[in-house]
């Protein structure tokens, strides 16, 4: 079960993920990010505070947008991951490729720095 | 179904129908199987993930999400190790022969698959694959107090 909430504050959009991302619903995450790309947003945050589980299907979605984010100059930050979920990013070394912060405040610093 | 034999090891079985929506049931089953182990929550999650990745691959790639097909998961554990035997019939998917992609290729080609097998190989202590006739067995072993 996955719920995706979307909120816009200032110049950034936050996608709040609640539940579990696996092969059965990763397409929902994919569509949500795809939609943001069409909205010309240049600051995106993923609130993972209520994300209980992620499998490779979900990780693959984030990975598949890395180039798009770079090409379009989109800042993308994930925050609030619990230890289990953070560990899964770490096993694959994705914590080196994606910006992952502990909390919203630190994530906002990244989005609005410079 | 849980059978306790001479208190030396435990055995659990699950029949999993080949629908992606069944993966959450699989996780509940595995959570229950691991409940009495002394593994940390992080390690339990890793094991659940690795078993799910293999099952998801079979469901999607070998069985094309056909809900009439099923795969069988057999878990045996003693105090030293947990063995997951994932059995199915049909087109064999040999994890060991699969050349997992480089992360850089995953990014460049925007492919959304291929990461699962990397996870399985990093998490499990041993991966064996057997194919006899129409029956395929993927055996994942996790030593307790390791990795």
Interface residues (C-beta under 8 A of the other chain):
Chain A: X1 X20 X22 X23 X24 X26 X30 X53 X55 X56 X57 X59 X60 X61 X63 X64 X65 X66 X67 X83 X84 X87 X88 X91 X92 X93 X94 X97
Chain B: X20 X21 X23 X24 X27 X41 X42 X45 X46 X49 X52 X53 X56 X59 X60 X103 X106 X107 X108 X110 X111 X112 X113 X114 X115 X116 X118 X119 X122 X123
